[in-house]
Amino acid sequence: MDQQTVNFYENNASSLAQRYESVESPVVHLFQLAFADKARVLDIGCGSGRDLASLSAKGYDAYGLEPSSGLRAATLASHPELIGRITDAALPGLGTPFGGAFDGILCSAVQC
């Protein structure tokens, strides 16, 4: 992610997280179509954690990546059940987060 975008997310993390959390995800209704029951899913660019929390609540073994420290903090404040399930990473160099071996990937509204 370019520095200008990183700065934007860092400077606006709190208001962005509130905005994301205030509306229903446009992709949440697609989870059952995209992922097998109890699948291990990686949410790349998980933002406020809205989709990641929904995945987890629906029984998926869900993990998230978010390059913005401000958004990661907002995620854990809103969704403490995700502690240990979110870390710092961004496209294109993700490596093998959480040991890899994911059954599915969610990458919604992500800029790289």
N, CA, C and O atoms as CSV, one atom per row, in Angstrom:
chain,resi,resn,atom,element,x,y,z
A,1,MET,N,N,0.853,-1.164,0.000
A,1,MET,CA,C,0.000,0.000,0.000
A,1,MET,C,C,0.902,1.231,0.000
A,1,MET,O,O,1.908,1.274,0.707
A,2,ASP,N,N,0.532,2.229,-0.798
A,2,ASP,CA,C,1.354,3.438,-0.884
A,2,ASP,C,C,1.235,4.262,0.394
A,2,ASP,O,O,0.262,4.132,1.137
A,3,GLN,N,N,2.233,5.113,0.645
A,3,GLN,CA,C,2.306,5.866,1.888
A,3,GLN,C,C,1.136,6.834,2.073
A,3,GLN,O,O,0.663,7.024,3.193
A,4,GLN,N,N,0.678,7.434,1.006
A,4,GLN,CA,C,-0.454,8.359,1.113
A,4,GLN,C,C,-1.707,7.633,1.627
A,4,GLN,O,O,-2.442,8.168,2.457
A,5,THR,N,N,-1.939,6.438,1.138
A,5,THR,CA,C,-3.090,5.652,1.585
A,5,THR,C,C,-2.910,5.219,3.037
A,5,THR,O,O,-3.850,5.289,3.830
A,6,VAL,N,N,-1.710,4.772,3.384
A,6,VAL,CA,C,-1.416,4.387,4.768
A,6,VAL,C,C,-1.694,5.567,5.696
A,6,VAL,O,O,-2.348,5.406,6.726
A,7,ASN,N,N,-1.205,6.740,5.338
A,7,ASN,CA,C,-1.412,7.934,6.160
A,7,ASN,C,C,-2.898,8.255,6.308
A,7,ASN,O,O,-3.348,8.608,7.397
A,8,PHE,N,N,-3.657,8.136,5.228
A,8,PHE,CA,C,-5.089,8.401,5.291
A,8,PHE,C,C,-5.765,7.484,6.311
A,8,PHE,O,O,-6.522,7.953,7.161
A,9,TYR,N,N,-5.496,6.184,6.230
A,9,TYR,CA,C,-6.121,5.245,7.155
A,9,TYR,C,C,-5.670,5.485,8.585
A,9,TYR,O,O,-6.479,5.391,9.508
A,10,GLU,N,N,-4.405,5.791,8.784
A,10,GLU,CA,C,-3.912,6.063,10.139
A,10,GLU,C,C,-4.558,7.318,10.715
A,10,GLU,O,O,-4.944,7.336,11.884
A,11,ASN,N,N,-4.676,8.357,9.913
A,11,ASN,CA,C,-5.219,9.630,10.388
A,11,ASN,C,C,-6.733,9.607,10.584
A,11,ASN,O,O,-7.277,10.452,11.295
A,12,ASN,N,N,-7.410,8.658,9.967
A,12,ASN,CA,C,-8.875,8.607,10.005
A,12,ASN,C,C,-9.419,7.284,10.536
A,12,ASN,O,O,-10.595,6.976,10.342
A,13,ALA,N,N,-8.584,6.513,11.193
A,13,ALA,CA,C,-8.968,5.153,11.599
A,13,ALA,C,C,-10.235,5.121,12.445
A,13,ALA,O,O,-11.124,4.310,12.190
A,14,SER,N,N,-10.329,5.974,13.429
A,14,SER,CA,C,-11.484,5.945,14.321
A,14,SER,C,C,-12.787,6.243,13.587
A,14,SER,O,O,-13.769,5.516,13.742
A,15,SER,N,N,-12.800,7.304,12.791
A,15,SER,CA,C,-14.037,7.652,12.083
A,15,SER,C,C,-14.370,6.628,11.003
A,15,SER,O,O,-15.542,6.326,10.779
A,16,LEU,N,N,-13.358,6.096,10.337
A,16,LEU,CA,C,-13.611,5.063,9.327
A,16,LEU,C,C,-14.184,3.804,9.964
A,16,LEU,O,O,-15.130,3.212,9.443
A,17,ALA,N,N,-13.608,3.397,11.094
A,17,ALA,CA,C,-14.105,2.200,11.769
A,17,ALA,C,C,-15.559,2.390,12.185
A,17,ALA,O,O,-16.374,1.483,12.017
A,18,GLN,N,N,-15.886,3.546,12.720
A,18,GLN,CA,C,-17.278,3.812,13.110
A,18,GLN,C,C,-18.206,3.755,11.902
A,18,GLN,O,O,-19.309,3.215,11.979
A,19,ARG,N,N,-17.750,4.312,10.797
A,19,ARG,CA,C,-18.568,4.311,9.575
A,19,ARG,C,C,-18.780,2.892,9.058
A,19,ARG,O,O,-19.901,2.523,8.710
A,20,TYR,N,N,-17.716,2.095,9.003
A,20,TYR,CA,C,-17.835,0.716,8.523
A,20,TYR,C,C,-18.765,-0.097,9.422
A,20,TYR,O,O,-19.585,-0.876,8.937
A,21,GLU,N,N,-18.632,0.090,10.720
A,21,GLU,CA,C,-19.429,-0.676,11.677
A,21,GLU,C,C,-20.897,-0.267,11.673
A,21,GLU,O,O,-21.751,-1.026,12.132
A,22,SER,N,N,-21.198,0.914,11.164
A,22,SER,CA,C,-22.573,1.427,11.214
A,22,SER,C,C,-23.473,0.879,10.111
A,22,SER,O,O,-24.686,1.088,10.137
A,23,VAL,N,N,-22.885,0.178,9.143
A,23,VAL,CA,C,-23.682,-0.372,8.043
A,23,VAL,C,C,-23.413,-1.871,7.897
A,23,VAL,O,O,-22.346,-2.374,8.249
A,24,GLU,N,N,-24.411,-2.552,7.369
A,24,GLU,CA,C,-24.240,-3.984,7.132
A,24,GLU,C,C,-23.275,-4.210,5.973
A,24,GLU,O,O,-23.269,-3.465,4.993
A,25,SER,N,N,-22.482,-5.227,6.106
A,25,SER,CA,C,-21.537,-5.580,5.056
A,25,SER,C,C,-22.269,-6.011,3.788
A,25,SER,O,O,-23.243,-6.761,3.861
A,26,PRO,N,N,-21.811,-5.544,2.630
A,26,PRO,CA,C,-22.444,-5.975,1.383
A,26,PRO,C,C,-22.083,-7.406,0.982
A,26,PRO,O,O,-22.677,-7.951,0.052
A,27,VAL,N,N,-21.122,-8.019,1.667
A,27,VAL,CA,C,-20.702,-9.371,1.279
A,27,VAL,C,C,-21.084,-10.451,2.284
A,27,VAL,O,O,-20.921,-11.637,1.997
A,28,VAL,N,N,-21.585,-10.072,3.444
A,28,VAL,CA,C,-21.860,-11.049,4.492
A,28,VAL,C,C,-22.832,-12.146,4.040
A,28,VAL,O,O,-22.712,-13.294,4.467
A,29,HIS,N,N,-23.775,-11.802,3.193
A,29,HIS,CA,C,-24.752,-12.808,2.739
A,29,HIS,C,C,-24.152,-13.807,1.747
A,29,HIS,O,O,-24.798,-14.795,1.397
A,30,LEU,N,N,-22.927,-13.555,1.295
A,30,LEU,CA,C,-22.261,-14.447,0.349
A,30,LEU,C,C,-21.335,-15.471,1.016
A,30,LEU,O,O,-20.829,-16.372,0.347
A,31,PHE,N,N,-21.114,-15.339,2.308
A,31,PHE,CA,C,-20.162,-16.219,2.988
A,31,PHE,C,C,-20.508,-17.695,2.799
A,31,PHE,O,O,-19.629,-18.502,2.497
A,32,GLN,N,N,-21.782,-18.053,2.974
A,32,GLN,CA,C,-22.170,-19.465,2.850
A,32,GLN,C,C,-22.007,-19.987,1.428
A,32,GLN,O,O,-21.796,-21.183,1.228
A,33,LEU,N,N,-22.101,-19.109,0.447
A,33,LEU,CA,C,-21.885,-19.514,-0.943
A,33,LEU,C,C,-20.398,-19.681,-1.252
A,33,LEU,O,O,-20.010,-20.542,-2.042
A,34,ALA,N,N,-19.578,-18.855,-0.623
A,34,ALA,CA,C,-18.151,-18.823,-0.943
A,34,ALA,C,C,-17.313,-19.802,-0.124
A,34,ALA,O,O,-16.308,-20.320,-0.612
A,35,PHE,N,N,-17.723,-20.056,1.121
A,35,PHE,CA,C,-16.890,-20.846,2.026
A,35,PHE,C,C,-17.654,-22.033,2.592
A,35,PHE,O,O,-18.822,-21.916,2.963
A,36,ALA,N,N,-16.980,-23.176,2.653
A,36,ALA,CA,C,-17.566,-24.368,3.270
A,36,ALA,C,C,-17.759,-24.130,4.767
A,36,ALA,O,O,-17.068,-23.300,5.358
A,37,ASP,N,N,-18.691,-24.853,5.376
A,37,ASP,CA,C,-18.910,-24.744,6.816
A,37,ASP,C,C,-17.595,-24.939,7.569
A,37,ASP,O,O,-16.810,-25.836,7.259
A,38,LYS,N,N,-17.376,-24.082,8.561
A,38,LYS,CA,C,-16.222,-24.159,9.460
A,38,LYS,C,C,-14.888,-24.009,8.745
A,38,LYS,O,O,-13.856,-24.400,9.289
A,39,ALA,N,N,-14.884,-23.455,7.544
A,39,ALA,CA,C,-13.644,-23.270,6.777
A,39,ALA,C,C,-12.705,-22.317,7.514
A,39,ALA,O,O,-13.133,-21.472,8.300
A,40,ARG,N,N,-11.432,-22.479,7.237
A,40,ARG,CA,C,-10.389,-21.569,7.744
A,40,ARG,C,C,-10.268,-20.452,6.702
A,40,ARG,O,O,-9.851,-20.697,5.570
A,41,VAL,N,N,-10.636,-19.222,7.092
A,41,VAL,CA,C,-10.746,-18.105,6.152
A,41,VAL,C,C,-9.834,-16.958,6.588
A,41,VAL,O,O,-9.747,-16.629,7.771
A,42,LEU,N,N,-9.160,-16.362,5.612
A,42,LEU,CA,C,-8.312,-15.198,5.847
A,42,LEU,C,C,-8.970,-13.978,5.225
A,42,LEU,O,O,-9.267,-13.965,4.030
A,43,ASP,N,N,-9.199,-12.946,6.045
A,43,ASP,CA,C,-9.766,-11.678,5.591
A,43,ASP,C,C,-8.610,-10.700,5.406
A,43,ASP,O,O,-8.066,-10.174,6.377
A,44,ILE,N,N,-8.244,-10.464,4.153
A,44,ILE,CA,C,-7.133,-9.554,3.837
A,44,ILE,C,C,-7.682,-8.134,3.780
A,44,ILE,O,O,-8.621,-7.848,3.038
A,45,GLY,N,N,-7.080,-7.247,4.576
A,45,GLY,CA,C,-7.574,-5.874,4.662
A,45,GLY,C,C,-8.860,-5.821,5.449
A,45,GLY,O,O,-9.860,-5.279,4.979
A,46,CYS,N,N,-8.842,-6.380,6.648
A,46,CYS,CA,C,-10.084,-6.558,7.419
A,46,CYS,C,C,-10.637,-5.275,8.019
A,46,CYS,O,O,-11.713,-5.302,8.615
A,47,GLY,N,N,-9.942,-4.159,7.883
A,47,GLY,CA,C,-10.481,-2.860,8.285
A,47,GLY,C,C,-10.953,-2.815,9.721
A,47,GLY,O,O,-10.159,-3.026,10.638
A,48,SER,N,N,-12.226,-2.544,9.936
A,48,SER,CA,C,-12.809,-2.415,11.278
A,48,SER,C,C,-13.093,-3.772,11.916
A,48,SER,O,O,-13.469,-3.838,13.086
A,49,GLY,N,N,-12.917,-4.850,11.161
A,49,GLY,CA,C,-13.194,-6.189,11.678
A,49,GLY,C,C,-14.633,-6.632,11.525
A,49,GLY,O,O,-15.004,-7.710,11.991
A,50,ARG,N,N,-15.452,-5.813,10.878
A,50,ARG,CA,C,-16.878,-6.123,10.717
A,50,ARG,C,C,-17.088,-7.484,10.056
A,50,ARG,O,O,-17.815,-8.321,10.590
A,51,ASP,N,N,-16.465,-7.715,8.909
A,51,ASP,CA,C,-16.649,-8.990,8.210
A,51,ASP,C,C,-15.959,-10.125,8.947
A,51,ASP,O,O,-16.481,-11.238,9.009
A,52,LEU,N,N,-14.802,-9.852,9.499
A,52,LEU,CA,C,-14.067,-10.864,10.251
A,52,LEU,C,C,-14.892,-11.350,11.448
A,52,LEU,O,O,-14.965,-12.551,11.707
A,53,ALA,N,N,-15.504,-10.427,12.166
A,53,ALA,CA,C,-16.355,-10.794,13.304
A,53,ALA,C,C,-17.572,-11.594,12.835
A,53,ALA,O,O,-17.985,-12.543,13.501
A,54,SER,N,N,-18.141,-11.217,11.699
A,54,SER,CA,C,-19.284,-11.965,11.156
A,54,SER,C,C,-18.881,-13.376,10.774
A,54,SER,O,O,-19.610,-14.327,11.055
A,55,LEU,N,N,-17.738,-13.522,10.140
A,55,LEU,CA,C,-17.242,-14.856,9.790
A,55,LEU,C,C,-17.093,-15.711,11.046
A,55,LEU,O,O,-17.554,-16.852,11.095
A,56,SER,N,N,-16.451,-15.150,12.044
A,56,SER,CA,C,-16.229,-15.873,13.287
A,56,SER,C,C,-17.548,-16.265,13.952
A,56,SER,O,O,-17.699,-17.391,14.425
A,57,ALA,N,N,-18.493,-15.339,13.985
A,57,ALA,CA,C,-19.798,-15.606,14.603
A,57,ALA,C,C,-20.572,-16.693,13.862
A,57,ALA,O,O,-21.396,-17.391,14.454
A,58,LYS,N,N,-20.305,-16.832,12.571
A,58,LYS,CA,C,-20.987,-17.844,11.758
A,58,LYS,C,C,-20.277,-19.201,11.805
A,58,LYS,O,O,-20.673,-20.136,11.110
A,59,GLY,N,N,-19.226,-19.304,12.629
A,59,GLY,CA,C,-18.561,-20.587,12.831
A,59,GLY,C,C,-17.329,-20.833,11.990
A,59,GLY,O,O,-16.764,-21.926,12.029
A,60,TYR,N,N,-16.898,-19.842,11.230
A,60,TYR,CA,C,-15.673,-19.995,10.452
A,60,TYR,C,C,-14.461,-19.779,11.352
A,60,TYR,O,O,-14.521,-19.022,12.321
A,61,ASP,N,N,-13.373,-20.446,11.024
A,61,ASP,CA,C,-12.098,-20.260,11.721
A,61,ASP,C,C,-11.422,-19.077,11.026
A,61,ASP,O,O,-10.607,-19.266,10.123
A,62,ALA,N,N,-11.759,-17.871,11.445
A,62,ALA,CA,C,-11.434,-16.656,10.694
A,62,ALA,C,C,-10.272,-15.881,11.312
A,62,ALA,O,O,-10.148,-15.755,12.530
A,63,TYR,N,N,-9.421,-15.366,10.409
A,63,TYR,CA,C,-8.253,-14.565,10.778
A,63,TYR,C,C,-8.209,-13.352,9.861
A,63,TYR,O,O,-8.724,-13.386,8.743
A,64,GLY,N,N,-7.586,-12.273,10.345
A,64,GLY,CA,C,-7.556,-11.058,9.548
A,64,GLY,C,C,-6.198,-10.405,9.479
A,64,GLY,O,O,-5.380,-10.517,10.391
A,65,LEU,N,N,-5.980,-9.721,8.378
A,65,LEU,CA,C,-4.782,-8.917,8.161
A,65,LEU,C,C,-5.206,-7.480,7.932
A,65,LEU,O,O,-6.138,-7.215,7.172
A,66,GLU,N,N,-4.521,-6.549,8.590
A,66,GLU,CA,C,-4.821,-5.133,8.426
A,66,GLU,C,C,-3.545,-4.323,8.639
A,66,GLU,O,O,-2.953,-4.378,9.716
A,67,PRO,N,N,-3.113,-3.568,7.616
A,67,PRO,CA,C,-1.881,-2.795,7.748
A,67,PRO,C,C,-1.986,-1.549,8.631
A,67,PRO,O,O,-0.966,-1.049,9.106
A,68,SER,N,N,-3.181,-1.048,8.856
A,68,SER,CA,C,-3.341,0.167,9.662
A,68,SER,C,C,-3.405,-0.174,11.151
A,68,SER,O,O,-4.315,-0.873,11.596
A,69,SER,N,N,-2.439,0.320,11.908
A,69,SER,CA,C,-2.444,0.058,13.355
A,69,SER,C,C,-3.681,0.666,14.008
A,69,SER,O,O,-4.215,0.103,14.963
A,70,GLY,N,N,-4.142,1.814,13.503
A,70,GLY,CA,C,-5.341,2.440,14.037
A,70,GLY,C,C,-6.579,1.596,13.818
A,70,GLY,O,O,-7.416,1.472,14.713
A,71,LEU,N,N,-6.705,1.011,12.629
A,71,LEU,CA,C,-7.855,0.141,12.361
A,71,LEU,C,C,-7.751,-1.167,13.139
A,71,LEU,O,O,-8.765,-1.703,13.586
A,72,ARG,N,N,-6.533,-1.688,13.304
A,72,ARG,CA,C,-6.379,-2.898,14.131
A,72,ARG,C,C,-6.832,-2.615,15.559
A,72,ARG,O,O,-7.522,-3.435,16.166
A,73,ALA,N,N,-6.448,-1.466,16.096
A,73,ALA,CA,C,-6.857,-1.103,17.459
A,73,ALA,C,C,-8.371,-0.942,17.546
A,73,ALA,O,O,-8.987,-1.382,18.516
A,74,ALA,N,N,-8.970,-0.317,16.544
A,74,ALA,CA,C,-10.422,-0.147,16.523
A,74,ALA,C,C,-11.121,-1.500,16.441
A,74,ALA,O,O,-12.145,-1.714,17.091
A,75,THR,N,N,-10.574,-2.408,15.649
A,75,THR,CA,C,-11.140,-3.755,15.538
A,75,THR,C,C,-11.183,-4.433,16.895
A,75,THR,O,O,-12.217,-4.965,17.299
A,76,LEU,N,N,-10.063,-4.412,17.593
A,76,LEU,CA,C,-9.999,-5.110,18.875
A,76,LEU,C,C,-10.839,-4.426,19.944
A,76,LEU,O,O,-11.321,-5.082,20.867
A,77,ALA,N,N,-11.017,-3.113,19.828
A,77,ALA,CA,C,-11.890,-2.401,20.766
A,77,ALA,C,C,-13.348,-2.799,20.548
A,77,ALA,O,O,-14.091,-2.983,21.512
A,78,SER,N,N,-13.758,-2.930,19.293
A,78,SER,CA,C,-15.142,-3.290,18.961
A,78,SER,C,C,-15.402,-4.787,19.025
A,78,SER,O,O,-16.519,-5.221,19.307
A,79,HIS,N,N,-14.371,-5.567,18.762
A,79,HIS,CA,C,-14.526,-7.020,18.656
A,79,HIS,C,C,-13.417,-7.723,19.440
A,79,HIS,O,O,-12.525,-8.321,18.838
A,80,PRO,N,N,-13.461,-7.660,20.768
A,80,PRO,CA,C,-12.385,-8.275,21.557
A,80,PRO,C,C,-12.255,-9.787,21.351
A,80,PRO,O,O,-11.223,-10.375,21.673
A,81,GLU,N,N,-13.295,-10.403,20.821
A,81,GLU,CA,C,-13.217,-11.846,20.535
A,81,GLU,C,C,-12.198,-12.156,19.437
A,81,GLU,O,O,-11.849,-13.317,19.224
A,82,LEU,N,N,-11.722,-11.124,18.743
A,82,LEU,CA,C,-10.755,-11.325,17.655
A,82,LEU,C,C,-9.305,-11.183,18.107
A,82,LEU,O,O,-8.392,-11.253,17.284
A,83,ILE,N,N,-9.082,-10.984,19.408
A,83,ILE,CA,C,-7.706,-10.912,19.912
A,83,ILE,C,C,-6.982,-12.200,19.539
A,83,ILE,O,O,-7.489,-13.300,19.761
A,84,GLY,N,N,-5.793,-12.048,18.971
A,84,GLY,CA,C,-5.009,-13.191,18.514
A,84,GLY,C,C,-5.360,-13.654,17.111
A,84,GLY,O,O,-4.736,-14.579,16.591
A,85,ARG,N,N,-6.354,-13.023,16.490
A,85,ARG,CA,C,-6.807,-13.422,15.158
A,85,ARG,C,C,-6.604,-12.329,14.123
A,85,ARG,O,O,-7.098,-12.450,13.002
A,86,ILE,N,N,-5.886,-11.262,14.470
A,86,ILE,CA,C,-5.627,-10.175,13.531
A,86,ILE,C,C,-4.172,-9.741,13.694
A,86,ILE,O,O,-3.646,-9.651,14.803
A,87,THR,N,N,-3.542,-9.475,12.550
A,87,THR,CA,C,-2.150,-9.037,12.591
A,87,THR,C,C,-1.874,-8.045,11.471
A,87,THR,O,O,-2.710,-7.823,10.596
A,88,ASP,N,N,-0.701,-7.461,11.514
A,88,ASP,CA,C,-0.249,-6.454,10.560
A,88,ASP,C,C,0.315,-7.120,9.309
A,88,ASP,O,O,1.309,-7.842,9.384
A,89,ALA,N,N,-0.307,-6.885,8.177
A,89,ALA,CA,C,0.205,-7.343,6.886
A,89,ALA,C,C,-0.593,-6.667,5.782
A,89,ALA,O,O,-1.728,-6.237,5.988
A,90,ALA,N,N,0.022,-6.581,4.606
A,90,ALA,CA,C,-0.636,-5.952,3.462
A,90,ALA,C,C,-0.180,-6.628,2.178
A,90,ALA,O,O,0.894,-7.227,2.116
A,91,LEU,N,N,-1.012,-6.521,1.165
A,91,LEU,CA,C,-0.639,-6.997,-0.163
A,91,LEU,C,C,0.458,-6.094,-0.715
A,91,LEU,O,O,0.440,-4.899,-0.420
A,92,PRO,N,N,1.386,-6.580,-1.477
A,92,PRO,CA,C,1.440,-7.929,-2.037
A,92,PRO,C,C,2.257,-8.922,-1.219
A,92,PRO,O,O,2.224,-10.114,-1.526
A,93,GLY,N,N,2.982,-8.494,-0.203
A,93,GLY,CA,C,3.890,-9.385,0.525
A,93,GLY,C,C,3.331,-9.910,1.823
A,93,GLY,O,O,3.789,-9.512,2.894
A,94,LEU,N,N,2.356,-10.791,1.758
A,94,LEU,CA,C,1.698,-11.285,2.966
A,94,LEU,C,C,2.493,-12.339,3.718
A,94,LEU,O,O,2.339,-12.475,4.932
A,95,GLY,N,N,3.335,-13.081,3.026
A,95,GLY,CA,C,4.012,-14.201,3.666
A,95,GLY,C,C,3.026,-15.330,3.911
A,95,GLY,O,O,2.153,-15.601,3.086
A,96,THR,N,N,3.176,-15.990,5.062
A,96,THR,CA,C,2.302,-17.108,5.437
A,96,THR,C,C,1.702,-16.809,6.799
A,96,THR,O,O,2.109,-17.406,7.796
A,97,PRO,N,N,0.740,-15.895,6.862
A,97,PRO,CA,C,0.192,-15.502,8.164
A,97,PRO,C,C,-0.575,-16.635,8.835
A,97,PRO,O,O,-1.239,-17.437,8.179
A,98,PHE,N,N,-0.467,-16.678,10.146
A,98,PHE,CA,C,-1.192,-17.656,10.960
A,98,PHE,C,C,-0.945,-19.092,10.494
A,98,PHE,O,O,-1.806,-19.959,10.646
A,99,GLY,N,N,0.232,-19.333,9.928
A,99,GLY,CA,C,0.588,-20.678,9.482
A,99,GLY,C,C,0.040,-21.079,8.133
A,99,GLY,O,O,0.277,-22.199,7.680
A,100,GLY,N,N,-0.697,-20.183,7.473
A,100,GLY,CA,C,-1.230,-20.477,6.137
A,100,GLY,C,C,-2.316,-21.535,6.180
A,100,GLY,O,O,-3.058,-21.644,7.156
A,101,ALA,N,N,-2.400,-22.313,5.109
A,101,ALA,CA,C,-3.369,-23.413,4.964
A,101,ALA,C,C,-4.818,-22.941,5.087
A,101,ALA,O,O,-5.615,-23.568,5.784
A,102,PHE,N,N,-5.159,-21.847,4.421
A,102,PHE,CA,C,-6.522,-21.331,4.452
A,102,PHE,C,C,-7.371,-22.002,3.379
A,102,PHE,O,O,-6.891,-22.316,2.289
A,103,ASP,N,N,-8.624,-22.211,3.706
A,103,ASP,CA,C,-9.580,-22.782,2.759
A,103,ASP,C,C,-10.181,-21.718,1.853
A,103,ASP,O,O,-10.652,-22.019,0.756
A,104,GLY,N,N,-10.163,-20.471,2.317
A,104,GLY,CA,C,-10.749,-19.385,1.548
A,104,GLY,C,C,-10.150,-18.050,1.943
A,104,GLY,O,O,-9.588,-17.896,3.027
A,105,ILE,N,N,-10.282,-17.094,1.045
A,105,ILE,CA,C,-9.766,-15.743,1.250
A,105,ILE,C,C,-10.888,-14.756,0.986
A,105,ILE,O,O,-11.597,-14.852,-0.016
A,106,LEU,N,N,-11.038,-13.801,1.901
A,106,LEU,CA,C,-11.932,-12.668,1.686
A,106,LEU,C,C,-11.050,-11.443,1.480
A,106,LEU,O,O,-10.189,-11.138,2.305
A,107,CYS,N,N,-11.273,-10.755,0.381
A,107,CYS,CA,C,-10.492,-9.558,0.068
A,107,CYS,C,C,-11.473,-8.553,-0.546
A,107,CYS,O,O,-11.633,-8.486,-1.765
A,108,SER,N,N,-12.118,-7.782,0.316
A,108,SER,CA,C,-13.181,-6.890,-0.110
A,108,SER,C,C,-12.776,-5.435,0.097
A,108,SER,O,O,-12.381,-5.039,1.194
A,109,ALA,N,N,-12.877,-4.643,-0.973
A,109,ALA,CA,C,-12.571,-3.206,-0.920
A,109,ALA,C,C,-11.146,-2.941,-0.455
A,109,ALA,O,O,-10.908,-2.094,0.405
A,110,VAL,N,N,-10.206,-3.673,-1.031
A,110,VAL,CA,C,-8.803,-3.566,-0.652
A,110,VAL,C,C,-8.009,-2.899,-1.761
A,110,VAL,O,O,-8.188,-3.190,-2.944
A,111,GLN,N,N,-7.135,-2.004,-1.354
A,111,GLN,CA,C,-6.235,-1.340,-2.307
A,111,GLN,C,C,-4.827,-1.825,-2.038
A,111,GLN,O,O,-4.391,-1.887,-0.888
A,112,CYS,N,N,-4.115,-2.169,-3.103
A,112,CYS,CA,C,-2.713,-2.569,-2.903
A,112,CYS,C,C,-1.794,-1.731,-3.758
A,112,CYS,O,O,-0.578,-1.920,-3.726
